[in-house]
Amino acid sequence: MPDVARILRAVADVAVSTRLLEAWIFDVDGVLLASPHERAWREALHGITDPDRLTTATYQAVVAGRSRLDGAHAALTALGVPDVGRVGLAYAAAKQHRLEVIIETEGVVAFPDALRLVRRLKADGWPIAAASSSRNAESMMRMVDLDRRETMFDAFAVTVCGRDLRHGKPDPEIFLLAAAELGIDPTRCIVVEDAPAGIAAALAGGMATLGVARVNDADGLSAAGAERVVASLDEILIPERAASTAHRPAA
């Protein structure tokens, strides 16, 4: 009898892009880490509106990937809460406090498939960057062991996390900055994202896109324009690295 599971796995494997690639840029929350951001956003709604109204679908569609204040405003607007400008500041602060409590008491968990992919890319010498609007992203990555010698944070040549940028996703600023700090042309980078806003940002920056449908939201990622969408990072075939076009000083 044939190994049906192996055959199905082989059929599921997909190439991440048809273009020449030199570097990978990863979102953090929902891609690398099963972080408690969504839970914190929901629990922080106590006293504002019914927390259960913030469904996973709504969170993914309007909050995920955005900066803290932008996310607060987007969530409140989607839920029809009045006086968003005033309430948004308090909601964002309450979310941050709740997030810190959860992280301190319960820790952070990385997705096993993300750990495997990061190890593979690092072993193959790919330049990789982490880019997140979250100010907690770097500290959370430091809490996750990649191997006996380093944490997940240590694996990335560049981290652009929680910086004060002029524009948040879906603007491409964060990903363009990550590409610049890697020294790689943006069109030679692939961005791995779990949120439509992140996919839109990567596309606006001219980058290849890989959507990760962690919460059965493949349709939303495809609608946002993701070049490929997978349920697990184990499904992808890593392409051969392109010859480097890294930015170099003029001779």
C-alpha positions as CSV (number, residue, x, y, z in Angstrom):
1,M,0.0,0.0,0.0
2,P,1.3,3.5,-0.8
3,D,2.1,5.9,2.0
4,V,-1.0,8.1,1.4
5,A,0.0,10.7,4.0
6,R,3.4,11.2,2.3
7,I,1.8,11.5,-1.1
8,L,-0.8,14.0,0.1
9,R,2.0,16.0,1.8
10,A,4.0,16.0,-1.4
11,V,1.0,17.3,-3.4
12,A,0.4,20.0,-0.7
13,D,4.0,21.4,-1.0
14,V,4.1,24.7,-2.9
15,A,6.8,26.9,-4.1
16,V,6.7,30.2,-2.3
17,S,7.3,32.4,-5.3
18,T,8.1,32.3,-9.0
19,R,10.5,35.3,-8.7
20,L,14.2,35.3,-7.7
21,L,14.5,35.7,-3.9
22,E,17.3,36.7,-1.6
23,A,15.8,37.3,1.8
24,W,12.8,36.5,4.0
25,I,10.9,39.0,6.2
26,F,8.6,37.5,8.9
27,D,5.8,39.1,10.8
28,V,5.9,37.9,14.4
29,D,2.5,37.6,16.0
30,G,0.5,34.8,14.4
31,V,3.4,33.8,12.1
32,L,6.3,33.0,14.4
33,L,4.6,33.2,17.8
34,A,1.2,32.1,19.1
35,S,1.2,35.3,21.0
36,P,-1.8,36.4,23.2
37,H,-2.4,39.7,21.4
38,E,-5.9,38.7,20.2
39,R,-6.9,37.6,23.7
40,A,-5.5,40.8,25.2
41,W,-7.5,42.9,22.8
42,R,-10.6,41.0,23.6
43,E,-10.3,41.0,27.3
44,A,-9.5,44.7,27.3
45,L,-13.0,45.4,26.0
46,H,-14.5,44.7,29.5
47,G,-16.3,47.9,30.5
48,I,-16.4,49.1,26.9
49,T,-18.6,46.5,25.2
50,D,-19.2,42.8,25.2
51,P,-15.7,41.3,24.6
52,D,-17.1,38.3,22.7
53,R,-18.1,40.7,20.0
54,L,-14.5,40.8,18.9
55,T,-14.4,37.6,17.0
56,T,-11.3,36.0,15.5
57,A,-12.5,36.9,12.1
58,T,-12.9,40.6,13.0
59,Y,-9.6,40.7,14.7
60,Q,-7.8,39.2,11.7
61,A,-9.6,41.5,9.3
62,V,-9.2,44.9,11.0
63,V,-6.8,44.6,13.9
64,A,-4.0,42.1,13.2
65,G,-0.8,43.7,11.9
66,R,-1.7,47.2,12.8
67,S,0.0,49.5,15.4
68,R,-1.5,49.5,18.9
69,L,-3.5,52.7,18.5
70,D,-4.5,52.0,14.9
71,G,-5.7,48.6,16.0
72,A,-7.7,50.0,18.9
73,H,-9.4,52.5,16.6
74,A,-10.1,49.8,14.0
75,A,-11.6,47.4,16.5
76,L,-13.8,50.0,18.2
77,T,-15.0,51.3,14.8
78,A,-15.8,47.8,13.6
79,L,-17.8,47.2,16.8
80,G,-19.7,50.4,16.5
81,V,-18.4,51.9,19.8
82,P,-19.0,55.7,19.9
83,D,-16.3,58.3,20.6
84,V,-13.5,56.2,19.2
85,G,-10.9,59.0,19.4
86,R,-11.3,59.2,23.2
87,V,-12.0,55.6,24.0
88,G,-9.3,54.3,21.8
89,L,-6.4,55.7,23.9
90,A,-7.8,54.0,27.1
91,Y,-8.5,50.8,25.2
92,A,-5.0,50.6,23.7
93,A,-3.5,51.1,27.2
94,A,-5.8,48.5,28.7
95,K,-4.8,46.0,26.0
96,Q,-1.1,46.6,26.6
97,H,-1.5,46.1,30.4
98,R,-3.5,42.9,29.8
99,L,-0.9,41.6,27.3
100,E,2.0,42.2,29.8
101,V,0.1,40.3,32.5
102,I,-0.6,37.3,30.2
103,I,3.0,37.2,29.1
104,E,4.4,37.4,32.6
105,T,2.1,34.7,34.0
106,E,1.7,32.4,31.1
107,G,4.7,32.9,28.8
108,V,4.8,32.7,25.0
109,V,4.7,29.8,22.6
110,A,6.2,29.6,19.2
111,F,4.6,27.7,16.3
112,P,6.6,24.5,15.8
113,D,6.5,24.9,12.0
114,A,7.9,28.4,12.3
115,L,10.8,27.2,14.4
116,R,11.5,24.5,11.8
117,L,11.4,27.0,8.9
118,V,13.6,29.5,10.7
119,R,16.2,26.8,11.5
120,R,16.2,25.7,7.8
121,L,16.6,29.2,6.5
122,K,19.4,30.0,9.0
123,A,21.2,26.7,8.2
124,D,21.0,27.5,4.5
125,G,22.4,31.0,5.0
126,W,19.3,33.0,4.0
127,P,19.2,36.6,5.3
128,I,16.1,36.8,7.5
129,A,14.4,39.7,9.3
130,A,11.5,40.0,11.7
131,A,9.2,43.0,11.3
132,S,6.3,43.7,13.7
133,S,4.4,46.8,14.8
134,S,4.3,45.2,18.3
135,R,6.6,46.7,20.9
136,N,6.5,43.4,22.7
137,A,7.7,41.3,19.7
138,E,11.5,41.4,20.5
139,S,11.0,40.5,24.2
140,M,8.7,37.7,23.3
141,M,11.1,36.2,20.7
142,R,13.9,36.3,23.4
143,M,11.6,34.0,25.5
144,V,11.7,31.3,22.9
145,D,14.6,28.9,22.5
146,L,15.6,28.1,18.9
147,D,18.3,25.7,20.1
148,R,20.6,25.2,23.0
149,R,22.7,28.2,22.2
150,E,20.3,30.9,21.0
151,T,16.8,32.2,21.2
152,M,14.5,32.9,18.3
153,F,15.5,36.6,18.4
154,D,19.2,35.7,17.9
155,A,18.4,34.0,14.6
156,F,17.4,37.2,12.8
157,A,20.0,39.4,11.2
158,V,17.5,42.3,11.4
159,T,14.6,43.1,13.7
160,V,12.3,46.0,13.0
161,C,9.8,45.7,15.8
162,G,7.9,48.3,17.8
163,R,9.6,51.2,16.2
164,D,8.1,54.7,15.9
165,L,7.3,54.7,12.2
166,R,5.4,57.4,10.3
167,H,2.9,54.8,8.9
168,G,1.6,51.5,10.0
169,K,0.4,48.6,7.9
170,P,-1.0,48.5,5.3
171,D,1.6,51.0,4.4
172,P,4.9,49.2,3.4
173,E,7.2,51.4,5.5
174,I,8.0,48.6,8.1
175,F,8.9,46.1,5.4
176,L,10.9,48.5,3.3
177,L,12.9,49.4,6.3
178,A,13.6,45.7,7.0
179,A,14.7,45.2,3.4
180,A,17.0,48.3,3.6
181,E,18.6,47.1,6.9
182,L,19.1,43.6,5.3
183,G,20.7,45.4,2.3
184,I,18.4,43.6,-0.1
185,D,16.3,45.0,-2.9
186,P,12.6,44.8,-1.7
187,T,11.6,43.0,-4.9
188,R,14.0,40.2,-3.9
189,C,12.3,39.8,-0.5
190,I,9.4,37.6,0.5
191,V,7.2,38.6,3.4
192,V,5.5,35.9,5.5
193,E,2.2,37.3,7.0
194,D,-1.0,36.1,8.7
195,A,-3.0,39.3,8.3
196,P,-4.6,41.0,5.3
197,A,-3.1,44.3,6.3
198,G,0.4,42.8,6.3
199,I,-0.1,41.2,2.9
200,A,-1.3,44.6,1.5
201,A,1.8,46.3,3.0
202,A,4.2,43.8,1.4
203,L,2.5,44.1,-1.9
204,A,2.7,47.9,-1.7
205,G,6.4,47.5,-1.2
206,G,6.8,45.3,-4.3
207,M,7.6,42.2,-2.3
208,A,6.6,38.6,-2.8
209,T,4.0,37.4,-0.3
210,L,3.3,34.2,1.6
211,G,0.1,34.1,3.7
212,V,-0.2,31.7,6.7
213,A,-3.8,30.8,7.5
214,R,-3.5,30.0,11.1
215,V,-7.2,30.5,11.9
216,N,-8.9,29.2,8.8
217,D,-8.7,32.6,7.1
218,A,-7.2,31.6,3.8
219,D,-9.9,33.4,1.8
220,G,-9.1,36.7,3.5
221,L,-5.4,36.4,2.8
222,S,-6.1,35.4,-0.8
223,A,-8.4,38.3,-1.2
224,A,-5.7,40.6,0.1
225,G,-3.5,39.4,-2.7
226,A,-1.2,36.9,-1.1
227,E,0.8,35.1,-3.8
228,R,0.6,31.8,-1.9
229,V,-1.5,30.8,1.1
230,V,-0.6,27.8,3.3
231,A,-2.1,26.4,6.5
232,S,1.4,25.4,7.8
233,L,4.9,26.6,7.0
234,D,5.9,22.9,6.7
235,E,4.0,22.9,3.3
236,I,6.4,25.2,1.4
237,L,9.3,24.4,-0.7
238,I,12.2,26.7,-0.1
239,P,13.5,28.0,-3.5
240,E,17.1,28.3,-4.5
241,R,18.6,31.6,-3.4
242,A,19.1,34.1,-6.2
243,A,22.5,35.7,-6.8
244,S,22.8,38.6,-4.5
245,T,21.8,42.1,-5.5
246,A,22.5,43.5,-2.1
247,H,23.0,47.2,-2.0
248,R,26.7,48.1,-2.1
249,P,28.5,51.4,-1.8
250,A,29.4,52.9,-5.2
251,A,32.9,52.1,-6.3
